[in-house]
């Protein structure tokens, strides 16, 4: 992942809290949130992980018709009421019916119709005898011996057993999984009304950045922020329309912005938001309407920015890779989940495995790995690194971010804390 010294920001006497800054981001993205609150109709194949915008009600009963639950014989229950292994009922086979066939021949008192699972039950039959409870008549190949009684309705599926016309099958707000799409398809639906996915462009900046797999020159590092943010945005239900990198040249960055906003509701930039000499993101965007570039009371991820470009909102995250991901999880992910209609990620309770310290006046988000239950009914949180925003390898071992309030400078091992799942 990319790492640079660009998270060092000039001291600001008034720094908003992460909660306060998240509210500013939500206000900044109000047009995107308003569009996302509408609905769009998508074919079922395009609906996985989308959020249903309107209740799906059954337009038909399911099953659609009376059909067999088993392979066997459709009969009248009265005809087999006395059947047993020692005294089987002998019935004449009048035909066979398979799934996809019409109802087949009607069944009288001394008759049976061979039937397959899902096939319509013939008129006159009121139950199905599973094939394992029957045997061929050794004296007559047109007859079957039924060796067990069956009650009326046994192994028969009737309309409305699953769902009745008008029932809510999938309520609005559900994130659609395979099982939901199966239910919709079984009702004959070819498309669903879902919340639209926000279209997001990603621009990572830094003249020192090189694509992974390419050789490095002096002072260069491999770039990963664009990949990280793209994956995180997709996991939240966004459609990532562009993933770009730019050096610290203004013209190059401006061209990247032009490309990123061409089909996007939001652009997320990574890097160059602080107060150094090569902070191209801040330098290009800070003078625009609604722009804000200043640190917030948070570690890591202090430097933050927001602006607009060609009427498209831009959210600007710091460039150090840990800072970028923590900033996304804490500040942007909750707003995006709101936009797509998904439930927020709920914090969990854990107990610290060791003593930790935290800077006064800043909310620290400490990377930690959850361990086995401590015996107190909650898991243990094992910090995996120090506070440095360049410690990216240790980030891979983290499951959660332990939130330490701004007015707390130390916590003892065993303290119960709130942790945000990554």
N, C-alpha and C positions, 0 to 999 in steps of 0.2 A: 504494500500500500504506500501511497505517496506520503511523504513526511517533509515538513518544512517548518521554519521558525515563525510562520505567519500568524500564530495565535496570540502573539504578544501585543496587547492593545494598550493604548493610552488610558490612564485612569480617568473615569467618569464619575463625578460626585453622586449622580443619581443613576443607579443601575436597576432596571426592572428585574423582578424575580422570574424564574422560568415560567411560573403560572401566568404572571402578568404579560410576559412577552408572547406566550402562546395565544393569549387573547388578542394581542396586536396582529399576530399572524392570521388568526381566524377572521378578524375584521378585514385584513388585507386581501384575503381570499374569498370575501363575501360573494363576488360575482360567480366564481367557480362553484361555491357551495349552492348558490341558487340554481345554477344549471344542473348540478348533480342531483338536486332534489326532484327533478322532473323524471320522466321515464322514457325509455326507448324500447322498441320491440325487436327482439333478436331471435333467430332460429335456435332450436334447442341445442344444436351442436356448439353454438357460440356462448351458451349461458353458464357453463361451469364456473363456480366461484362468484358469479354475479349475485346481487341481492334483489330478490323479488320485490317489485314496486307495488303490486296490487295482489290481493288475495286471489288464489286460483281456486275456483269453484268447479265442482264436477258438473259437466253438461249432460252426463249420462249416468246410469247405474253401472256399477261394476260388481260382479261380472256382467257382461252385456246380455247373456242368455244362460239358461240352465245347462250346465255342462258337467262332465265327469271329473272327479278328483283323482281317479285311479284308472289304470288299465284293468279291464275285467269284463263284466257282463251287466248290462242294464236290465233290470227285472222289476216285477211287482213284489213288494215286500211280503205280501200275503202268500205268494207262491213259494217262498223259502222259509216261512216262519217256523216250520218244524224240521228244517234241514239239519243234519248232523253228519259227522264222519262215518257213522255206522249206517245211517239211513239218509243218504243224500237225496235232494230233490232233483228229478230228471226234467230238464226243460229243452224244448226244441229251439235251435238257433235259427232265427229268421233273417239274419244279415249281420253286417258289421258297419260301424261308423267310425271315422277317423277325424282328428282335428282338421278343421277347414271344410268338412263335409256339411251337407244339410242334415236335418234331424234323423234321417234314416227311417226304416220301417217301424210302424207302431208295434207295441208289445202287448200281448194278451196274457191271461192267467198262467198258461203253461208254456210260455215262450220267454226267450232271452235274446238280447241283441249284443253281440260282441262290441265293445266300446274301448276307445283309447283316451288317455288323459287329455282333457281340453275339448273333447268332441261333444256336440250337443246331445242331450239325453232324449231318446226317442219318446214319442207320445205314448202314454200308458205306463211307462216305467216310473217308479218313484224312488229307486235306490240303485246303487251299483255294488255288485259283489266283486271284490278284488280277485284277480286271476289266480292268486295263490290259494284261494279258498274253493277252487274249482278243479275239475279234471275232465278229460274227454270221456265220453261214454264208450267203453270198449266194444259195445254191441251195435252202436249207431253213430257214425261220424257226423251226423247232422244234429246231434244232441250234446248237451253238456250236463255234468253232474255238479250240483252246488252242495258243498259239504259244511256250510255254516249259515245260520240265519242272519238277516240284515233288517234293520228297522227302516221305516219310511224316512227318507232324506239322508241316509248314510252315504257318505262319499259322493254327494251331489252338491255342486256349487250353484247357488241361486242368485239372481240379480239383486244387488243391494247388500249382499253379504259383506263386501269390502267397503263400498261407499255408495251413497244415494245421491241422485241428482240434486244439486244445490248445496251439497256439503262443501265446507272449506277443506280442501285437500292440502294446500300449502299456504300458510298465512304470509302476508306481506312482511318484509323484513328478514326473511330467512335467506341465509347464504346458500346458494344452490349447490348441492352435491349430486353425486351419481344417483342416489336413491330418489331424490326429488325429480330429476329428469326422467327416471323410469316411470314414476307415477304420472307425470305430465304426458308422456308419450302414450301410456296405457289409456289415457282419457281422450286420445286423439288430437292432443295439442301439438302443433308443429313449431310454435314460437311462444315466447313469454314476454311480459312487460317487466323490465328490470331497470334498476338504477344505472345510469350511464357511467362508464369508467372515465375518470378524469384523464385527459391526455397530457402527459408531462414530458418536457424535454430536459435533458441533463447536460450541463457543461462543466467539465473539470478544467481548472486552470493551473498553469505553472510551466515556465520554460524549461524547468529541470526534469520534466516528466517524460518517460519513455514507455511505450506499450510493452506489457509483459512478453517475454520471449525474445525481445530485441536486445542487442548488446548495449551496454551502458558506456557513455563517455564520461570524462571528468565532471564531477559534481552532479551527475544525473542519478535519478532513482526511477524505479518502476512505478507506474501509475495504476492505482486500483480504485480510487474514489468513484470514478464513473461506473465501474462494475458494481461496487458496493451499493451505491444509491439506486442504480437501475434494478438490482435484485430486491432491495428493500421496498421500492415503489411498486414493483409487480406483486410482491407478497401482500401489499395493502390493497390490491385490486385496481391499480392504475394501468393504463396503457402507456408505455414509454415510447414516444414517437421519435426521439432522437437521443443519441448518446455521443457526445462530442468532447474533444479536448482542445484547449487553446493555450498558446504561450502567453507571455505577459505583454505582448504588443497590442495596443488599443485597436488598431484596424483588424487584427486577427480575431480579437475577442468580440468586436462589434459584428463581424461577419458570422461568428459562431452564434451570437444571440439572434441575428436575423434568421438564421437557419433553424434554430431551436424553436422560435415562436411561430413559425409558419403554419404549424398544425397542432398547436398546444394550448391548453387552458392554463398551464402553469409551467414556468421554467425554474429549475433548481440549479444554482451554481455552487461550486465547491472550491474554496480557496480565495485568496487575495481580497479579504474583507477587512483587514486590520489597518494599521497606520504606517506601514513601511513605505519604501520608495517605489515598490513594484506592485502595489495593490490595485491591479487593473480593474477588478470588479468594482471596488469602491469608487475608483477614480472615474469610471465611465457612468456609473449608475447613481451616485450619491446626490447629484444635483437635480434629479427628476422629481416630479410631483409625488408626494407620499413616501419619498425615500427616507430610510432611517439606517444609519450605520453607526453603531456604538456598542460597547460591551454590555453584557447582562451579568447578573450576579449568579454565575454558574461555573462549575469546573468539572470536567473540561467543557470547552465550547463557549468561552466567554464572548469572543467577537462574533457578532451577528449582523445581518443586513437584510433589507427588503427594498424593493423598488418596482418599477414597471418598465417594460420595453414594448413599444408598439401596442399599447393598451393591454398587454399581457402581464399579469403579476409575476414577479421574480422574487424568489426566496433565496438568500445567499448564506450558505453555511461556511464555517471555517475549514481550512484545508488540511490540517493534520487529521489523519484517518480516523483516529479514535474520536476526536472532537466532532468530525463530520457525522459519524454514525450515532454517537450519543445525542448530538443536536437533533438529528432526524427523529430518533426514537422519542425524545422528550418533547420536542417542540412541534414537529411537523406531522409525525405519524398519527397523533390523536385527531388532528384536523382532517387529515385525509380519510381516516376510517369513518369519521362523521360524514364526509362527503359521499362516500360510497354506500353508506347505510349500514356498515358493519358495527358490531358491538365494540366498545373500547377494550383495550387490553387491561385486564384487572391486575392490580398489584398483588403480591403474595407476601405472607409474613414469614420471616426467617430469623434465626439467631446467629449473630456473628461468631465466627470461630476464633477470632483473636481481637486484641485491642486495635483500634484505628484512630487516626487523627484526621482533622478536616480544617481547612482555612476558615477563619472568622469572616462572616459577612457574605459567604457564597454557599449556595446549595451544591454539595458535591454528589456526583453520581459515580459511585465506586464500582468497578467491574468485579463480579464475583461469580463463583460456580456453586450451584446448590449441591449439597451433600445429603447423606442419609438423615433420617429423622434423628434429632438429638435426644429423643426420649421425652421431650416436652410437647410432642404433638406437632411440631413444625420442623422443617428442614434446617440444616446448617448452611450459612452462606460463607464460603471461603474466598476472601479477596484474592484476586489472581495477579495483581500488579499494584504499582504505586499510582499516584495521580497523574503522571506524565501523559500528555496526549500523543506522544510518539511511540508509546509502548504497544504497538499494534499486534505483535505476535501473541501476546498474552490475551488480547481481546478474543481470540479464537476459542479460548478455554472458558469464556464467561457465558453463563446462562441468563444472568440478571444484572440490573443496575441497582445497587443499594443506594437509596436516597438519604443523604444526611442533611438535615436542615441547616440554614444559614447561621443560626444562633448556637449551633453545637460544634465544639472544636475537638471533642474526643468522645469515643464510645468504648466501653469495656467489652471484652469477650463475654459472650452469652447474652448481650443486649438484644432485645427483640427489635427488628427493623422492618421497614417496608421495602420491597424489592420489585422492580419493574421487569417482567420477562422480556428478553430480547427477541 
